[in-house]
Amino acid sequence: MAAALCAVPAFVCLAAQQPQPAQQPQPAQQAPAAQPSNGAPPEVKTAPPTPIAEKKEELGKPSWDPEWDKIIEEALPPEMLSSQVARDVKPFCPRFNQMSEVDRRAFWAYLFQALSGAEAGLVPTTDVRHTEPEVNVKDTVTKRKVRSEGLLQLTYMDADRYGCDFDWDKDKELPEKDPSKTILQPKNNLMCGVKIMDNQLIALHRPLLSRKSYWSTLQPRTESYRVFARQMTNVPDGCRPAPKLERAKKSKRPRGTPAAEAVQAAATAVK
């Protein structure tokens, strides 16, 4: 993986990007994204801009497209919107369990925007070939040295490992940074990223921040993680804990009847 913007340096990709058939469990079948009972697409909302997106907009450079939020939010499986992931996202979204489903979708859209900012500088045609021995391996699909590509810096062999919609037979005749390449098309790249994240959190039961994460930007205590963390400073307002002043006022409210206190205690326990 690498970033295209000069302010975002290139980093070493994760060893998890290497083919490891003996150690890599098969991902669970992708569950369909939660849909309203009437079959209509789920309600979505635009996520806030990350710091790098704001900077690029100030400079008049192409930035994050709000339509990419919609792609991510509609691709999310139910498990990534459930309390199963609340502990994983707590460092960035402490109130995930208290948020509506719409706001939970927006949080994930923001996280993938931050991931793209750290990985590729939000540039869909970013591609990097790494020379480090641990990642300078052969892509099992292209039969060439691995190249990380697109908004989330993915590889063609992810099509086999995660069921991503990348077509090397079509792409191999196109120029390196041709935006029509299947792996560089934002929809294909982002939907593949959702599948990889679902595999990490749900199928493999690994935390969001893990030394074994597919993305080195999600490896704690690394420089690449610090770049990602800086992009996570403008999460949706619903994620943030109540301001200290507001919490203090709540703690000073007079107690009600025993029944009211019981209801409040139950509510607190749920939280």
FILO-82431 format. One line per 5 residues: their letters; for each residue y, x, z negated of N, C-alpha, C. Coordinates in steps of 0.2 Angstrom, whole numbers, plus 2048, in hexadecimal, padded with zeros to 3 digits. Example, Ala and Ser with C-alpha at 12.3 -4.5 7.8 and 13.67 -1.06 7.14 Angstrom:
as = 7E4,842,7D9,7EA,83E,7D9,7F0,842,7D9; 7F5,840,7DD,7FB,844,7DC,800,840,7D9 $
***
This chain:
maaal = 7FA,804,800,800,800,800,806,804,800; 80C,801,802,812,805,802,817,800,803; 81D,803,802,823,7FF,803,827,802,808; 82B,7FD,80C,82F,7FF,812,836,801,810; 839,7FE,80B,840,7FF,809,840,806,806 $
cavpa = 846,809,807,847,810,804,847,810,7FD; 849,80A,7FA,849,80A,7F2,842,808,7EF; 83D,807,7F4,837,806,7F1,832,80B,7F4; 830,810,7F0,82C,815,7F3,825,813,7F5; 821,817,7F9,81A,815,7FA,816,818,7F4 $
fvcla = 811,814,7F3,80C,816,7ED,805,816,7F0; 801,819,7EB,7FA,81A,7ED,7F7,813,7EC; 7F3,811,7F1,7EF,80B,7F1,7E9,80C,7EC; 7E7,806,7EA,7E2,805,7E5,7DB,807,7E8; 7D7,80A,7E4,7D0,80C,7E6,7CC,805,7E8 $
aqqpq = 7CE,800,7E5,7CB,7F9,7E7,7CC,7F8,7EE; 7D0,7FB,7F2,7D1,7F9,7F9,7CB,7FD,7FD; 7C8,801,7F9,7C2,805,7FD,7BC,800,7FD; 7B8,801,802,7B2,7FC,802,7AD,7FE,7FD; 7AB,7FA,7F8,7A7,7FB,7F3,7A2,7F6,7F3 $
paqqp = 79D,7F5,7F8,799,7F0,7F8,794,7EF,7F2; 792,7F5,7EF,78E,7F5,7E9,791,7F3,7E3; 798,7F3,7E2,79B,7F2,7DC,7A0,7EB,7DD; 7A1,7EA,7E3,7A6,7E4,7E4,7A2,7DD,7E4; 7A3,7D9,7DF,79F,7D3,7DF,7A2,7CF,7E5 $
qpaqq = 79E,7CA,7E8,7A0,7C6,7ED,7A5,7C1,7EA; 7AB,7C0,7ED,7AF,7BB,7EA,7AD,7B4,7EA; 7AF,7B0,7E5,7AD,7A9,7E5,7B0,7A5,7EA; 7AC,7A0,7ED,7AF,79C,7F2,7B6,799,7F0; 7BA,79A,7F5,7C1,798,7F4,7C2,791,7F2 $
apaaq = 7C4,78F,7ED,7C5,788,7EB,7CB,785,7EF; 7CB,77F,7F1,7D1,77C,7F5,7D7,77C,7F0; 7DD,77D,7F3,7E3,77C,7EF,7E3,775,7EC; 7E6,774,7E6,7E6,76D,7E4,7EB,769,7E8; 7E9,763,7EA,7EC,75E,7EE,7EE,758,7EB $
psnga = 7F3,754,7EC,7F4,74E,7E9,7EF,749,7EB; 7EE,744,7E8,7E8,73F,7E9,7E9,73C,7F0; 7EF,73B,7F2,7F0,738,7F9,7EF,73D,7FF; 7ED,743,7FD,7EB,748,803,7F1,74C,805; 7F7,74A,803,7FD,74D,805,7FE,755,803 $
ppevk = 801,759,806,802,760,803,805,760,7FC; 804,765,7F8,807,765,7F1,80E,766,7F2; 811,763,7ED,819,764,7EC,81A,76C,7EB; 81F,76E,7EE,820,775,7ED,828,776,7EC; 82A,77C,7EA,831,77D,7E9,832,785,7EA $
tappt = 838,786,7EC,83A,78D,7EE,83B,792,7E8; 838,797,7E8,838,79C,7E2,83F,7A0,7E2; 841,7A2,7DC,847,7A6,7DC,846,7AD,7E0; 84B,7B0,7E3,84B,7B6,7E6,84A,7BC,7E1; 846,7C1,7E3,844,7C7,7DF,84A,7CB,7E0 $
piaek = 84B,7D0,7DC,851,7D5,7DD,851,7D8,7E4; 84C,7DA,7E6,84C,7DD,7ED,84E,7D8,7F2; 84C,7D2,7F2,84E,7CD,7F6,855,7CC,7F6; 858,7CC,7F0,85F,7CB,7EF,863,7D1,7F2; 861,7D7,7F1,864,7DD,7F4,864,7DD,7FC $
keelg = 85E,7DB,7FE,85E,7DB,806,862,7D5,809; 863,7D0,805,867,7CA,808,86F,7CD,808; 870,7D0,802,877,7D3,802,879,7D8,807; 874,7DC,809,874,7E1,80F,874,7DE,816; 872,7D7,816,871,7D4,81C,86B,7D6,820 $
kpswd = 866,7D8,81C,85F,7DA,81F,85A,7D4,81E; 855,7D3,822,850,7CE,822,84D,7CF,81B; 84C,7C9,818,84A,7C9,811,844,7C4,810; 842,7C2,80A,83D,7BD,809,83E,7B6,80C; 83A,7B3,810,83B,7AD,814,838,7A7,80F $
pewdk = 83C,7A3,80D,83A,79D,808,834,79A,80B; 833,79A,812,82D,796,814,826,79A,812; 827,7A0,810,821,7A4,80D,81F,7A1,806; 824,79F,803,823,79C,7FC,81E,796,7FD; 820,792,802,81B,78C,804,814,78E,806 $
iieea = 814,793,80A,80D,795,80C,809,797,806; 80C,79B,801,808,79D,7FB,807,797,7F7; 80C,793,7F5,80B,78D,7F1,805,788,7F3; 805,787,7FA,800,782,7FC,7F9,786,7FD; 7F9,78C,7FC,7F2,790,7FD,7EF,791,7F6 $
lppem = 7F3,78F,7F0,7F0,791,7EA,7EA,78C,7E8; 7E5,78F,7E5,7DF,78B,7E3,7E1,788,7DC; 7DD,783,7DA,7DF,780,7D4,7DE,784,7CE; 7DA,789,7CE,7D9,78D,7C8,7DF,792,7C7; 7E2,794,7CC,7E8,798,7CB,7EE,794,7C9 $
lssqv = 7ED,78D,7C8,7F3,789,7C5,7F1,786,7BF; 7EB,788,7BC,7E8,786,7B6,7EA,78A,7B0; 7E8,788,7AA,7E9,78C,7A4,7E4,792,7A4; 7E0,793,7A9,7DB,799,7A9,7DF,79F,7AA; 7E5,79F,7AD,7E9,7A5,7AF,7EF,7A6,7AB $
ardvk = 7F0,7A1,7A6,7F6,7A1,7A2,7F7,7A8,79E; 7F1,7AA,79B,7F1,7B1,798,7F3,7B7,79C; 7F1,7B6,7A3,7F2,7BC,7A7,7F9,7BC,7A9; 7FC,7B7,7AA,803,7B7,7AC,808,7B7,7A7; 806,7B6,7A1,80A,7B6,79B,810,7BB,79A $
pfcpr = 80E,7C1,79C,814,7C6,79C,81A,7C5,7A0; 819,7C1,7A6,81E,7BF,7AA,820,7B8,7AA; 81C,7B3,7A7,81D,7AC,7A7,81A,7A9,7A1; 81D,7AA,79B,81A,7A8,794,819,7A1,794; 81D,79D,798,81C,796,797,818,792,79D $
fnqms = 814,796,79F,810,794,7A5,80C,78D,7A3; 809,78D,79D,806,787,79B,80A,781,79B; 810,782,799,815,77C,798,818,77A,79E; 817,77E,7A4,81B,77C,7AA,817,777,7AE; 81B,773,7B2,818,76F,7B7,814,773,7BC $
evdrr = 80F,76F,7C0,80C,772,7C5,810,775,7CB; 816,771,7CC,81A,774,7D1,81E,77A,7CF; 81F,77B,7C9,822,781,7C6,81D,787,7C6; 817,785,7C5,812,78A,7C5,811,78D,7CC; 811,789,7D1,811,78B,7D8,817,790,7D9 $
afway = 81C,78E,7D7,822,792,7D8,822,799,7D5; 81F,799,7CF,81E,79F,7CC,819,7A4,7D0; 814,7A1,7D3,810,7A5,7D7,813,7A8,7DD; 817,7A3,7E0,81B,7A5,7E6,81F,7AB,7E4; 823,7AB,7DE,827,7B0,7DC,823,7B7,7DB $
lfqal = 81D,7B6,7D8,819,7BC,7D7,817,7BF,7DD; 815,7BC,7E2,813,7BF,7E8,819,7C1,7EC; 81F,7BE,7EB,825,7C1,7EE,826,7C8,7EB; 826,7C9,7E4,827,7CF,7E1,821,7D4,7E3; 81B,7D2,7E4,816,7D6,7E6,817,7D9,7ED $
sgaea = 81A,7D5,7F1,81C,7D7,7F8,822,7DC,7F8; 826,7DA,7F3,82C,7DF,7F3,82A,7E6,7F1; 825,7E6,7EC,823,7ED,7EA,81E,7F0,7EF; 81B,7EC,7F2,816,7EF,7F7,819,7F1,7FE; 81D,7EC,800,81F,7ED,807,826,7EC,808 $
glvpt = 82A,7EC,803,832,7EB,804,833,7E4,807; 82F,7DF,807,82F,7D9,80A,82F,7D9,812; 82D,7DE,815,82D,7DF,81C,826,7DD,81E; 825,7D8,822,81E,7D6,825,81B,7DB,829; 81E,7DF,82C,81B,7E4,831,81A,7EB,82E $
tdvrh = 81B,7EB,827,819,7F2,824,812,7F4,824; 811,7FA,826,80A,7FC,826,80A,804,824; 805,806,821,804,80D,81E,7FD,80F,81E; 7FC,815,821,7F6,818,820,7F6,81E,81B; 7F2,81D,816,7F2,822,810,7EE,828,812 $
tepev = 7F0,82E,80F,7EC,834,810,7E9,836,809; 7EA,833,804,7E7,834,7FE,7DF,834,7FE; 7DB,838,7FC,7D4,838,7FD,7D0,832,7FB; 7D3,82F,7F5,7D0,829,7F2,7D1,823,7F6; 7D6,823,7FA,7D7,81D,7FE,7D7,81E,806 $
nvkdt = 7D6,825,808,7D6,827,80F,7CF,826,811; 7CC,81F,812,7C6,81E,814,7C6,81A,81A; 7C0,818,81D,7BF,815,823,7BF,80D,821; 7C3,809,825,7C3,802,825,7BC,800,828; 7B9,7FC,825,7B2,7FA,827,7B3,7F5,82D $
vtkrk = 7B8,7F2,82F,7B9,7EE,834,7BC,7F2,83A; 7C1,7F6,839,7C4,7F9,83F,7C1,800,841; 7BD,802,83C,7B9,809,83D,7BE,80E,83D; 7C4,80D,83B,7CA,812,83B,7CC,813,833; 7D0,818,832,7D2,81A,82B,7D6,813,829 $
vrseg = 7D5,812,823,7D9,80C,820,7E0,80C,821; 7E3,806,823,7EA,806,824,7EC,7FF,820; 7F1,800,81B,7F3,7FA,817,7F9,7F7,81B; 7F8,7F0,81C,7FD,7ED,820,800,7E6,81E; 806,7E4,820,809,7DE,81F,80C,7DD,818 $
llqlt = 80F,7D7,817,812,7D6,810,80F,7D8,80A; 808,7D7,80A,805,7D9,804,800,7DF,805; 801,7E3,80A,7FE,7E9,80C,7F6,7E8,80B; 7F3,7E5,810,7EC,7E3,810,7E9,7E7,816; 7E2,7E6,816,7DE,7EA,81B,7DA,7E5,81F $
ymdad = 7D8,7E7,825,7D3,7E3,829,7CD,7E1,826; 7CA,7E6,821,7C4,7E5,81E,7C4,7DF,819; 7CA,7DD,817,7CB,7D8,813,7C9,7D1,816; 7C9,7D1,81D,7C6,7CB,820,7BF,7CA,81E; 7BB,7CF,81E,7B4,7CF,81C,7B3,7CD,814 $
rygcd = 7B7,7D1,810,7B6,7D1,809,7B9,7CA,806; 7BE,7C7,809,7C2,7C2,806,7C2,7BC,80A; 7C0,7BC,811,7C0,7B7,815,7C7,7B6,818; 7CB,7BB,819,7D2,7BB,81B,7D2,7BA,823; 7D7,7B7,825,7D8,7B5,82D,7DB,7BB,831 $
fdwdk = 7D8,7C1,831,7DA,7C7,834,7D5,7C8,83A; 7D8,7C9,840,7D3,7CA,846,7D5,7D0,849; 7D0,7D5,848,7D1,7DC,84A,7D0,7DC,852; 7CC,7D8,854,7CA,7D8,85C,7D1,7D6,860; 7D5,7D2,85D,7DB,7D0,860,7E0,7D5,85F $
dkelp = 7E1,7D8,859,7E6,7DC,857,7E6,7E3,85A; 7E0,7E6,85B,7DF,7ED,85D,7E2,7EF,863; 7E4,7EA,867,7E7,7EB,86E,7EF,7EB,86D; 7F1,7E9,867,7F9,7E8,866,7FC,7EE,863; 803,7EF,864,806,7F4,861,806,7F4,859 $
ekdps = 806,7FA,856,805,7FA,84F,809,7F5,84B; 80F,7F4,84C,813,7F0,848,815,7E9,84C; 811,7E7,850,812,7E1,854,811,7DB,84F; 816,7D7,84E,816,7D1,849,811,7CC,84B; 80F,7CC,851,80A,7C7,853,803,7C9,851 $
ktilq = 802,7CF,84E,7FB,7D1,84C,7F9,7CC,846; 7F3,7CA,846,7F1,7C5,841,7F2,7C8,83A; 7F1,7CE,838,7F2,7D1,832,7F9,7D1,82F; 7FE,7D2,834,805,7D2,833,808,7CB,832; 805,7C6,835,808,7BF,834,808,7BD,82D $
pknnl = 80E,7BC,82A,80F,7BA,823,80A,7B5,821; 809,7B0,824,804,7AB,822,7FD,7AE,820; 7FB,7B1,825,7F4,7B4,824,7F4,7B9,81F; 7F9,7BD,81E,7F9,7C3,819,7FA,7C0,812; 7FE,7BB,811,7FF,7B8,80B,7FA,7B4,808 $
mcgvk = 7F7,7B0,80D,7F1,7AC,80B,7EB,7B0,809; 7EA,7B6,80C,7E5,7BB,80A,7E7,7BD,803; 7ED,7BF,802,7EF,7C1,7FB,7ED,7BC,7F6; 7EE,7B6,7F7,7EC,7B1,7F2,7E4,7B1,7F1; 7E1,7B2,7F6,7D9,7B2,7F6,7D7,7B8,7F1 $
imdnq = 7DB,7BE,7F3,7D9,7C4,7EF,7DB,7C3,7E7; 7E1,7C0,7E6,7E3,7BF,7DF,7DE,7BA,7DC; 7DC,7B5,7DF,7D7,7B0,7DD,7D1,7B3,7DB; 7CE,7B8,7DF,7C8,7BC,7DE,7C9,7C0,7D8; 7CF,7C3,7D7,7D0,7C8,7D1,7D0,7C4,7CB $
lialh = 7D4,7BE,7CA,7D5,7BB,7C4,7CF,7B6,7C3; 7CD,7B2,7C8,7C8,7AD,7C6,7C0,7AF,7C7; 7BF,7B2,7CD,7B8,7B4,7CE,7B6,7BA,7CA; 7BA,7BF,7CA,7B8,7C5,7C6,7BB,7C5,7BF; 7BF,7C0,7BD,7C1,7C0,7B6,7C5,7C6,7B4 $
rplls = 7C9,7C9,7B8,7CD,7CF,7B7,7D4,7CC,7B5; 7D8,7D0,7B1,7DF,7CE,7B0,7E3,7CF,7B6; 7E9,7CC,7B6,7EE,7CD,7BB,7F0,7D5,7BB; 7F1,7D8,7B6,7F3,7DF,7B5,7ED,7E3,7B3; 7EA,7E6,7B8,7E3,7E9,7B7,7E3,7F0,7BB $
rksyw = 7DF,7F5,7B8,7DE,7FB,7BB,7DA,7FA,7C1; 7D6,7F4,7C2,7D2,7F3,7C7,7D5,7EE,7CC; 7DB,7EC,7CC,7DE,7E8,7D0,7DE,7EA,7D7; 7DE,7E6,7DC,7DE,7E8,7E3,7E5,7EC,7E5; 7EA,7E9,7E2,7F1,7EC,7E3,7F2,7F2,7DD $
stlqp = 7F4,7F7,7DF,7F6,7FC,7DA,7FD,7FA,7D7; 801,7F6,7DA,807,7F3,7D7,805,7EF,7D0; 7FF,7ED,7D0,7FD,7E9,7CA,7F9,7ED,7C5; 7F9,7F4,7C6,7F6,7F8,7C1,7FB,7FA,7BC; 7F9,7F9,7B6,7FE,7FA,7B0,7FF,802,7B0 $
rtesy = 805,804,7AD,807,80A,7AB,807,80F,7B1; 809,80D,7B7,809,811,7BD,810,810,7C0; 813,814,7C4,819,814,7C7,81A,80E,7CB; 814,80D,7CF,814,807,7D4,815,800,7D0; 811,800,7CA,812,7FA,7C6,819,7F9,7C4 $
rvfar = 81D,7FE,7C2,823,7FE,7BF,828,7FB,7C5; 827,7FD,7CB,82A,7FA,7D1,829,7F2,7D1; 823,7F0,7D0,821,7E9,7D0,825,7E6,7CB; 824,7E8,7C5,827,7E5,7BF,82F,7E4,7BF; 832,7E9,7C3,839,7E8,7C4,83B,7E2,7C8 $
qmtnv = 836,7E0,7CD,837,7DA,7D1,835,7D4,7CE; 832,7D4,7C8,830,7CE,7C4,836,7CC,7BF; 83C,7CE,7C0,841,7CD,7BB,845,7C7,7BC; 843,7C3,7C1,847,7BD,7C3,842,7B7,7C4; 83D,7B7,7BF,838,7B1,7C0,83C,7AB,7BF $
pdgcr = 838,7A5,7C2,83B,79E,7C1,83D,79D,7BA; 842,799,7B9,845,798,7B2,840,795,7AE; 83B,790,7B0,836,78D,7AC,832,792,7A9; 831,798,7AB,82C,79D,7A8,82F,7A0,7A2; 836,7A0,7A1,839,7A3,79C,838,79F,795 $
papkl = 837,7A3,790,837,7A0,789,83E,79D,787; 83E,798,783,845,795,781,849,79A,77E; 850,79A,780,855,79F,77D,854,79F,775; 856,7A4,772,855,7A5,76B,859,7A0,767; 85F,79F,76A,864,79A,766,860,793,766 $
erakk = 85E,791,76C,85A,78A,76C,854,78A,767; 850,78F,767,84B,78F,763,84D,78F,75B; 853,792,75A,855,792,753,857,78B,751; 85A,788,756,85D,781,754,857,77C,753; 851,77D,757,84B,779,756,848,77A,74F $
skrpr = 848,781,74D,845,782,746,849,780,741; 850,77E,741,854,77B,73C,854,774,73C; 851,770,741,851,769,741,84D,766,73A; 850,761,737,84D,75E,732,846,75B,733; 841,75C,72F,83B,75A,730,83A,752,730 $
gtpaa = 836,74F,734,835,748,734,830,745,72F; 82D,740,731,828,73D,72D,822,741,72E; 81D,740,729,816,744,72A,813,742,731; 814,73C,733,811,73B,73A,814,73F,73F; 81B,73F,73F,81E,743,744,81D,74A,744 $
eavqa = 81C,74D,73D,81A,754,73C,813,755,73F; 80F,750,73F,808,751,741,808,752,749; 80C,74E,74C,80D,74E,753,810,754,756; 815,757,752,818,75D,754,813,763,753; 80F,763,74D,80A,768,74C,805,768,752 $
aatav = 803,762,754,7FE,762,75A,801,764,760; 807,763,761,80B,765,767,80B,76D,767; 80D,76F,761,80D,777,760,807,77A,762; 801,777,75F,7FB,77A,760,7F9,77A,767; 7FB,775,76B,7F9,774,772,7FC,77A,776 $
k = 803,77B,774,807,781,777,804,787,775 $
***
